[in-house]
Structure formats: structure tokens, C-alpha cells
Amino acid sequence: ATTANHNTHVGHNAGASVTVGQGNTCIGADAGDAITDSNGKWNTAVGFGALGSATAHFQNTAVGQGALSSNTAHGNSAVGSKCLEDNTSGSSNNGFGYFCLNSCTTGDDNVAMGNAAARYLTTGGGNSCFGGQAGQDLTTGDTNTLIGRRTGQNITTADNNTAVGVDAMEDATTVHTNTCVGSNAGANLTSGSNNLLLGHDAGVTGSPGG
């Protein structure tokens, strides 16, 4: 560091390029090693290669090997190995869990918590996925709320869906504007829209409510 202020760097090449940035904390080999610009400030990178591509970006938090390693945006939080690993220009994303939001590149305002939650999301925005593998295959879908293990696991480009319960809407793919509440509710729904399904197995083929 030359004119940089209030930075803490621990580990081989941690914060190696910081010269004028401030308030950065980089712990682990190659953590935050690309931060160069004066706007590269108030970042926290903990783990091998965490926040490894950020140059002039601020207020990011990356904890875990490879977390936010491709990031060139602001205001993201990634906790977990490979979490938000591919994020480039997406902002205000929050991921907690191994491989969580791993493929998100330009999507904004997504929140995911759980192992592989929203793992393949790329450009979708405003999604909330809570639970292991919740919204795992979601790619470009927007404003979906998926809560529960494997909830909406196979949804790809669907929008405006709400699913709550283990395996709810698990096999849905391109559905839109559905509300499914209850374990396994709407699990067989594929391309339907504007449905309201409440209760265990609601809308499932062969069930009392199917």
C-alpha cells in the first residue's frame, strides 16, 4: 500500500494491489488481490481467492474459497465456498451457503440461503430462495419467492411465483404467477399459470387435491 488507509491484509498476495483504497480487509491467499482504484474500499474478503477480481468496487463481503471471485460490482454479500463465484456486474445480491447463487452474473437484488440455492441463476433479479436446492435451476426468472428444501428446484425462466414448503413446485419449469403453499404443493405443475394451491400435495396428480 502507498496512500491507502485503514486496510488489513493477511495471507500470501492478500490485497496485493491495494495502493489508494481504504477500509479493506483481505484475509487468505489472493483474497482481494485485484483491488486497485480509490473506489475499491470497505470490502471484506476472507478465504482463498475471495473477491479476487474486484478493482474499483466497494462494500462487498466475501467469505469462503472463491466467494465473489469474479465480482466487479458493489454491495454484494457472499458467505460460503463458491458463493456468487461468477458474479460480474450484479449488485445487491446476498448469498449464504455452498454454491449458493454460484452462476449469477448480472442479476440484481437476489437473496439465497442454503446449499446450492439459486445455484444456476444468471441474469434473474429480485428472487428470494431459502432452503437447500431451492430454486436451484432458476436461470433468468424474476421475483420468485421459494422457501423450503428443493422448493421450485427445477424452475428455469418462470416469474412471480410463490412456493412455501418442502418440494413445493419442485418440478415446475416455466410457470408464472402461481402460489403454492404446503409440502409438495404444485410439485407436478409444469407450464400452468395463475394457480392457487394450498395444502400438502395440493394439485399433485393422484392426490385427493390433484
Secondary structure, 3 states (H helix, E strand, C coil): CCCCECCEEECCCCCCCCCCCECCEEECCCCCCCCCCCCCCCCEEECCCCCCCCCCCCCCEEECCCCCCCCCCCCCEEECCCCCCCCCCCCCCEEECCCCCCCCCCCCCCEEECCCCCCCCCCCCCCEEECCCCCCCCCCCCCCEEECCCCCCCCCCCECCEEECCCCCCCCCCCECCEEECCCCCCCCCCCECCEEECCCCCCCCCCCC
